[in-house]
Amino acid sequence: MGTVQSLVLGITLLCITQISAIAQDASPVRWGIGVTVVDFQDVSPYYVKGAFFSPNLLVSVTFNQRIMLEPGISYYRVTSKFPDSEESENALHLGGGVYWLVHHRALTLQFGGFYEYLTYSTSDSYGNTDKRTMDGSGYAIGPALGIEYRISRQFTVGTTIQYQIQKSGYTRREESAGGTREEKYDFAINHLRTKIVLRFYF
């Protein structure tokens, strides 16, 4: 296990331990919903041909203002049509993060980690006979650092920076008048992903 993976595991175990203690506290649990906008080209430049922005839906659960769990889901689909071809791409991310919170006046610092399951596919058609498809899945894990500014009691705006350790596998299939060819690939990439986050707390 690498250094970064060990760090994420350590932070997650620490947060779980703290949640067990906080669960016995009489303080209420606070719920919220959030929306983020990210650039999917930054997430997976290997299979996204352009920079497309997509909303991500989050559910924030805060325990005693110290621990936040935040599962989320994001999806996008883009189709481009040309005189002699058509291209389509879609991706689904499902996962979440766990964060330790530090408050200072209207600012909240968030230290933690995240995990996401990824699926994606592309399809390119040329004429009536030629077609190329790619289907894959994988995961992304890593540490995360965020900062949140409280606009009012209910609304906040912030940013989250994730260090993505992503591993995926995909199958590439080409169909033409000459026959069909299929190949399988695996790849791994490490990079930063930045999100702008808007949250509403109940």
GIVEN-V507977 format. One record per pair of residues at least 12 apart in sequence whose C-alpha atoms are under 6 Angstrom apart, sorted by the first residue. I is the first residue (numbers start at 1). GAP is how many residues later the second one is. If there is no record, write none. Layout:
I_GAP / I_GAP
This chain:
8_105 / 8_135 / 27_37 / 29_33 / 29_34 / 30_31 / 30_32 / 31_29 / 31_30 / 31_170 / 31_171 / 32_27 / 32_28 / 32_168 / 32_169 / 32_170 / 33_25 / 33_26 / 33_27 / 33_166 / 33_167 / 34_23 / 34_24 / 34_164 / 34_165 / 35_21 / 35_22 / 35_162 / 35_163 / 36_19 / 36_20 / 36_160 / 36_161 / 37_17 / 37_18 / 37_159 / 38_15 / 38_157 / 39_13 / 39_14 / 40_12 / 54_22 / 56_17 / 56_18 / 57_15 / 57_16 / 58_13 / 58_14 / 59_12 / 66_34 / 66_35 / 67_32 / 67_33 / 67_34 / 68_30 / 68_31 / 69_29 / 70_26 / 70_27 / 71_24 / 71_25 / 72_23 / 72_24 / 73_20 / 73_21 / 74_18 / 74_19 / 75_16 / 75_17 / 76_14 / 76_15 / 77_12 / 77_13 / 84_43 / 85_40 / 85_41 / 86_38 / 86_39 / 87_36 / 87_37 / 88_34 / 88_35 / 89_32 / 89_33 / 90_30 / 90_31 / 91_28 / 91_29 / 92_26 / 92_27 / 93_24 / 93_25 / 94_22 / 94_23 / 95_20 / 95_21 / 95_22 / 96_18 / 96_19 / 97_16 / 97_17 / 98_14 / 98_15 / 99_12 / 99_13 / 106_43 / 106_44 / 107_41 / 107_42 / 108_39 / 108_40 / 109_37 / 109_38 / 110_35 / 110_36 / 110_37 / 111_34 / 112_31 / 112_32 / 113_29 / 113_30 / 113_31 / 114_27 / 114_28 / 115_25 / 115_26 / 116_23 / 116_24 / 117_22 / 118_19 / 118_20 / 118_21 / 119_17 / 119_18 / 120_15 / 120_16 / 121_13 / 121_14 / 122_12 / 129_47 / 130_45 / 130_46 / 131_43 / 131_44 / 132_41 / 132_42 / 133_39 / 133_40 / 134_37 / 134_38 / 135_35 / 135_36 / 136_33 / 136_34 / 137_31 / 137_32 / 138_29 / 138_30 / 139_27 / 139_28 / 140_24 / 140_25 / 140_26 / 141_23 / 141_24 / 142_21 / 142_22 / 142_23 / 143_20 / 144_17 / 144_18 / 145_15 / 145_16 / 146_13 / 146_14 / 147_12 / 154_46 / 154_47 / 155_44 / 155_45 / 156_42 / 156_43 / 157_40 / 157_41 / 158_38 / 158_39 / 159_36 / 159_37 / 159_38 / 160_34 / 160_35 / 161_32 / 161_33 / 162_30 / 162_31 / 163_28 / 163_29 / 164_26 / 164_27 / 164_28 / 165_25 / 166_22 / 166_23 / 167_20 / 167_21 / 168_18 / 168_19 / 169_16 / 169_17 / 170_14 / 170_15 / 171_12 / 171_13
